[in-house]
Amino acid sequence: MARPLRFKPILYSVVIAVAGLDIYWHLYTGGWLTNPYYRLNDPDIVNLVLAVLEPILFLVVVAYWLTTSALFQRILFWSFILQLLICIGFGLVILLFVLTWHARLM
C-alpha cells in the first residue's frame, strides 16, 4: 500500500526544482555556461560551484521520489536548506547592487 503524500517533501521538491532551474537559467543567459574562454582560475568560481551543485540537488529530489525513504527525506531537507542559502546569497548580491548602483551621467 502506498504511503500518503505529505506537504513538506512536496514543498522541498518544488523549491529545489524551481530555484535550481532559475539559477541555471541565469547561468545560461549570463553567458557563463556558453563561454568557451572560461578558465578555472577565473575569479567568478562561484558559478562553477553552482553549475555542479544544482544538478546534484535535483538528483536528490528524483532519488527521494523514487525511494521515499527516511534517509532521503533527511537529505532532501538539508538540500532544501542549502538551496535556500543559495537563494538568499543571490538575493543579497542583487540587493547590494541595487543599493550601491549610481547612474553615470555624461
C-alpha positions as CSV (number, residue, x, y, z in Angstrom):
1,M,0.0,0.0,0.0
2,A,1.4,3.4,-1.0
3,R,2.1,6.0,1.7
4,P,0.0,9.2,1.6
5,L,1.7,12.3,0.2
6,R,2.9,14.8,2.7
7,F,3.2,18.5,2.3
8,K,6.8,19.1,3.4
9,P,8.5,16.8,0.8
10,I,6.4,18.3,-1.9
11,L,7.3,21.9,-0.8
12,Y,11.0,21.0,-0.6
13,S,11.0,19.4,-4.0
14,V,9.2,22.3,-5.6
15,V,11.6,24.9,-4.1
16,I,14.7,22.9,-5.1
17,A,13.5,22.4,-8.6
18,V,12.2,25.9,-9.3
19,A,15.2,27.6,-7.7
20,G,17.6,25.3,-9.5
21,L,16.0,25.9,-12.9
22,D,16.1,29.7,-12.2
23,I,19.8,29.6,-11.2
24,Y,20.7,27.6,-14.3
25,W,18.7,30.0,-16.4
26,H,20.7,32.9,-15.0
27,L,24.0,31.0,-15.6
28,Y,23.0,30.3,-19.2
29,T,21.6,33.7,-20.1
30,G,24.6,35.4,-18.4
31,G,26.9,33.6,-20.8
32,W,28.7,31.6,-18.1
33,L,27.7,28.2,-19.4
34,T,28.2,29.0,-23.0
35,N,31.6,30.9,-22.7
36,P,34.3,28.9,-24.4
37,Y,37.0,31.1,-22.8
38,Y,36.2,30.3,-19.2
39,R,39.2,29.1,-17.1
40,L,39.3,27.5,-13.6
41,N,41.3,30.4,-12.3
42,D,38.5,32.9,-13.1
43,P,37.6,34.9,-10.1
44,D,33.9,34.0,-10.7
45,I,34.5,30.4,-9.5
46,V,31.1,30.6,-7.6
47,N,29.4,29.9,-10.9
48,L,31.3,26.6,-11.2
49,V,30.2,25.6,-7.8
50,L,26.6,26.4,-8.7
51,A,26.8,24.6,-12.1
52,V,28.0,21.4,-10.3
53,L,25.8,21.7,-7.2
54,E,22.4,22.3,-8.9
55,P,22.2,19.0,-10.8
56,I,23.2,17.2,-7.6
57,L,20.4,18.8,-5.7
58,F,17.9,18.0,-8.5
59,L,19.1,14.3,-8.4
60,V,18.4,14.3,-4.7
61,V,14.8,15.2,-5.5
62,V,14.5,12.5,-8.0
63,A,16.1,9.9,-5.7
64,Y,13.7,10.9,-2.9
65,W,10.6,10.4,-5.1
66,L,11.9,7.1,-6.3
67,T,12.5,5.7,-2.9
68,T,10.6,7.9,-0.4
69,S,12.8,6.5,2.4
70,A,13.5,8.4,5.7
71,L,17.2,8.7,4.8
72,F,16.4,10.5,1.5
73,Q,13.8,12.6,3.3
74,R,16.6,14.0,5.6
75,I,18.9,14.5,2.6
76,L,16.0,16.3,0.8
77,F,15.5,18.6,3.9
78,W,19.2,19.5,4.0
79,S,19.2,20.1,0.2
80,F,16.3,22.4,0.7
81,I,18.2,24.4,3.4
82,L,21.2,24.6,1.1
83,Q,19.1,25.8,-1.8
84,L,17.5,28.5,0.5
85,L,21.0,29.7,1.5
86,I,22.0,29.9,-2.2
87,C,18.8,31.9,-3.0
88,I,19.5,34.2,0.0
89,G,23.0,34.7,-1.3
90,F,21.7,35.6,-4.8
91,G,19.2,38.0,-3.2
92,L,21.8,39.7,-1.1
93,V,24.1,40.3,-4.2
94,I,21.2,41.7,-6.1
95,L,20.2,43.9,-3.2
96,L,23.8,45.1,-2.8
97,F,23.9,46.0,-6.5
98,V,20.6,47.9,-6.2
99,L,21.7,49.8,-3.1
100,T,25.1,50.8,-4.5
101,W,24.4,51.4,-8.2
102,H,24.7,55.0,-9.3
103,A,23.8,56.1,-12.8
104,R,26.7,57.8,-14.6
105,L,25.6,61.0,-16.3
106,M,27.8,62.4,-19.0
